[in-house]
Amino acid sequence: MRAAEIPTLPDNAIEIKDLTKIYAARDREKAVKALDQVNLTIPRGSIFGLLGPNGAGKSTTINILAGLTIETAGTVKIWGFDLKQEMRMARASIGIVPQEVNLDAFFSPREVLEFQAGLYGVPKQERVTAELLRAMRLEEKADAYARSLSGGMKRRLLIAKALVHSPPVLVLDEPTAGVDVELRQQLWSYVKQLNSEGVTIVLTTHYLEEAQELCDQIAIINNGQVVACNDTPSLISEIDQRKLLVNLSSPIEKLSSRLSGFGGKLESPNQLVFNFSPSKFSAGEIISQIVAEDLEISDLISEESRLEDLFVRITGLDTHQAGSAGENDLKTGVASIARGKPTI
């Protein structure tokens, strides 16, 4: 291939502009606006988190990306291809792992992958069925009915199914709901490896600590609108709140006015708690004042701002409210693969 023929990679894996979805009803007043002019840009090669409470519009957005739901207005581009004008190329550029287990009970895992590869027009000589089965640890069940698989095996098969055509974009919709700690760690380890190989990951999750640890950028959607979108450190810095726990070697009866002015409280005779804004003063200033008052510190713990705090402030929901309905939907065991590469 000549240099002039080498296709250029898009800067953004997904571009969503003014995306609106209205579920109509006979009574116009009962129509539901699930998405209200949503704008999102997901950079190529990133791990992008899409967060929000149940009913916020996450699933509607994913269903539009998957071609399962038709938007009312707006445009969507996947890997540079317009979802309306270049549907075939756009659909070929994305793999979606849904929350729901949508497998034919009488197909074997091998048949599921072969059939899916055929739907995407992958030539037989280019299929990676064996590699996907091995990576998903499904070799021993390759020819068993899907109905005989455990919940975790079904989830892994769904991920293999999403990757038969080696898409450059992978969407994981609530992949760790109900998953045990070991499987969750295996999943995230592999997602990081997959991303390092150039695959763009779009993740929805109710586990905010996962999003904070994994995602380069995060968007929070609520009531069909994007209410926050930024790189993860910048989002967290918006909270401007920090906690400092100080344990003293000797008990005290009262906190000085100076330490109270730093947001300090006497939690117990041997423990001080400071809730303060780093933009106003630093933890170093607090510690210096403690030392100046001849108080001996035996231990201290600094707690940084968390994504959870921002989520609660923006949506008005705590994480239990946001996730209670979704966390029980699936009992999943997951891992991911692209292009038939390493196992987990």
N, C-alpha and C positions, 0 to 999 in steps of 0.2 A: 504494500500500500504506500502510495506516494504521500509525502508530508502534507500536501494540500488536501488529501482525502481523509486524513485522520480526524475523526469526529471530536469536537470540543466538548468537554464535560460541562454541564450547567453549574453555575455558582450555587444555585439553590436546588435541593432535592424536591421540595414542594413549595408552591406559591399559591396562596389562597387570597382572593381579593373580593371583598364585599359579598361574601357567601351568606345567603339567606335561605332558610327553609321554613315554609309555612305548611302545616298539616291542616288542610281545609276541612270544613264541616258544613253541613247544610245550613246551620245557623252561623252566620259569619262571626257573630260575637263569641262563638265557642271555638273558632279557629285557633290553633296553637302555633306560635312563632318559636320554633325550636332553635333557630340560628338567626341572629340579627346583625347582618353586615360584618361578618367575621373576617378579619385580615390576619394572616399568619405567613411568615417566611421562615422556612426550615432549611438552614444551610446544609450543603452537601458535606457528608462525612461527620455530622454531629450526632450526639445522642440528645434528642429533644423530648422533653416531658410535657404532656398535655394533662393538666390536672383540673379538678373541679368536682363539686358534689354530684350525687346522682340526679339526673334530670337536667344537668347544666348544658348539655349539647355535645358532649364528647362522642357518644356513640353515633349520633347523627352525622357528625363530621367524618368519622371513620367509615360509616356506611356509604357516604357520598364518595369518599376516596376509593372504596371497593367497588363502586358502580352499582350498589344495591339500592340506593336512594337517589332520586333525581332532585337536584337543587331547584329552588324557586327562582333564584337570581344569583348573580356572581359568577366568577370564573375560578377554575382550579387547574393548575399545571403540576404534573408529576414528571420529574426528570426532564423538564423543559417541554413536555408534550401536553397540549391542551386536552383536558378530559372529554370535552365535547367534540372537538374537531379532529383529534387524533386519539380516539378512545383505545384502539388496539395497542398502540405503542405505550400509551399511558398505563393501561392495565398490565402490560408486560413488564413495566418498570417497578412494580410494587408487589410485595407479598404481605398478606394480612392474616394474622392469627387472631381469630375472634374469641370472645368469652365463651360462646356457646360451642358445645361439641357437636359438630355437624358432619358425622361420618356415616357412611352406609354400613349398617350392622353386619351385612353378609359379604363385605369386601375384606380381603386381607390387607395388611399394611403394604405389601408389595403391589397389590392391585390398585390400592388407593393412589400410590405415588405414580405408578405407570399411567393410570387413567388421567391424573391431573397433568402429567407431563405431556400427554397426548393432546389435551385441551389447549395447552399453550404452544402446541406445534413444535415441541422439542424433538429433534430426530433421535431415533433409538440409540444410535451410536454416541450421542452426546448426553444421554441421560445418566444421572448419578444416583439412581435408586439404591444400589448396593451401598454406596458411601453414606447416603442419608440414613439408611436403616442401621448401619454400623454406628454412626455418630449418635443416633438417638437411642442406642442400645435396644434395638428392636429386632435384631437378627434372629433370635430364637423364636420370635413370634411373627416372623415375616409372612408366613403362610397360614396363620390362624385367623379366624373370623375377628373382625374389629370388636364385635360385641363381647368377646372373651377377654379383652384387654382391661387392665386396671385403669382407674381414672388418670393416673400419672402417665401411663403409656399412651392413652388416647390424646393427652395434651401434647406429648412429644411428637406423636404422629401428625397432629395438626400443624406443628411448626415445620416438620419435614415437608408436609404438603405445601406450605407457603413458600418453600424454597426450591421446589423442583425446577423452576425456570431461572434460578440464580438472579433474583431481582436485586438492584442496587439499593432499594429502599425496603425496609422491613418494619411493619407496624405490629407492636405487641400490645394487645388490649387486655389489661389486668392479668398479666401472665403469672403472678405469684399469689393470687388469691387462694388461700387455703393450703398453700405449699409449706412443707416443713422446712426448717432452717437450713438443713444440708442441701436440699434441692435448690433452694433459693440462692444460696451462695454459688452453687455450680452454674446456675443460670446466669447470674450477673458476671461471673468470671468469663463465661463464654461470650456474653453480649459485648463485653469490653474487647475481647479478642476479635470478634466479628467486626466491630467498629474499627479496630486498628487495621483491618484489611480493606477498609474503604466503604463498608456498608453503612448507610444512614439508618439510624434506629429512631423510631417514634414510639414513645412509651406512654401508656396511661396506667396509673396506679393509684391506689388509696394509701399506700405506704409512703408517707412523705419523706421519711428518712432515706428510702431508696432513691427517690427522685433527687434529693439533695446530694447524695453521694455520687450518683451516676451521670446526671444530666448536665450537659454544657449550657443549655438554655431551657427555660421553663416558661410555659404560658398557663395562666389560670383563667378558666372560662366559667362564667356564672350567669345563669338566666339567658343563655344564648349569646352572650357577648364576652369578648376577651377583655378582662379587667386588669390584667397585668401580663407583661411579656418582656423578659430581659434575660441576660446571662445570669446564671445562678448566684454568683457572688454579689452582683449588683442588687438582685432582688432581696437577698438576705440583709444587705447593708441598709436597705430602706427601713428596716425595723428600728434601728438605732437603739437597741436595748441590750443590756448585758447584766449578768448576775455574778456577784463575787461572794463566795462563802469563806469566812475566815474563822478558824478554830483557834482559841487562845489557850495558852498553857495554864493560866490562872483565871479564875472566875472574876467577873466584875458585876456591880449592881446596877449601874446606869451608864448610858451612852452619852458621850459629850455632844454638845450642840454642833461642834464642827463635824463630827462623824455623822450625825443625823442629817446635816446639810448635804452630805454626799449620798443621801438616799439610804442610810444605814438604819438597821433595826437590830435590837437585841433579841435574837431568837431564843437563846438560853444563856445562862451565866457564862458559858464558855464558847458561845458561837455568835458571830455577827453576820448579818446578811445585808448585802448592798445591791439594790436595783438602781442602775444609773444609765445615763445616756453617754456613750463614748464621745459623742460630738461636744459634750459640755466639759467633761474631765475624764482623765484616764485612771485605770486601775492602779498605776504607779503612784498617783497623787494620793489615793486612798491609803495605800500601804505605807507611804511616807508619813501620813498623819497618824496612823496607828502606831508606828515606831516612835514618832515624836511624843506620843502620850505614854511612852514607856510600857506599852502592852506587848507581851511576847507572843509571837505567832507560832503555833505548833504545826499548823497545816492550812492550806488554802486551795480552793477550787474555783476556777473561772469557767462559767458557762456562756458560750457564744449564742448569738441569736440563731433561731432555727426557722426553716421554711414553714414549719407548722404554725409558728406565731403569725407569720404574714398571711397564711391561708385563712386562719381564723379571723384575722382583722378584716380581710377583704370580703370574705363570703358570709361572715357572721355565723359559721358553723364550726363546731369542733370536729376533729378527725374521726371520732366515733360516729357522729351523726352522718358525716360525709361517706363513711365507708361501711356502715353496718349492713346496708342492703347488698352491697357488691361483694363483700368479703366471703359470703357464704354461697355465692353463685356457683363456684367451681372448686373442686378439690384437684389441684393440678400439680404435675411434676414436669418441669419444662427445661429445655435446653434449645439452642439454636445452631443452625449451620448454614453456610453459604458456599456454593461451589464444591461441595463434597470434601471439605477440609477436615480439621481435627475433631476429635471426639471429646465428650465431657465425661 
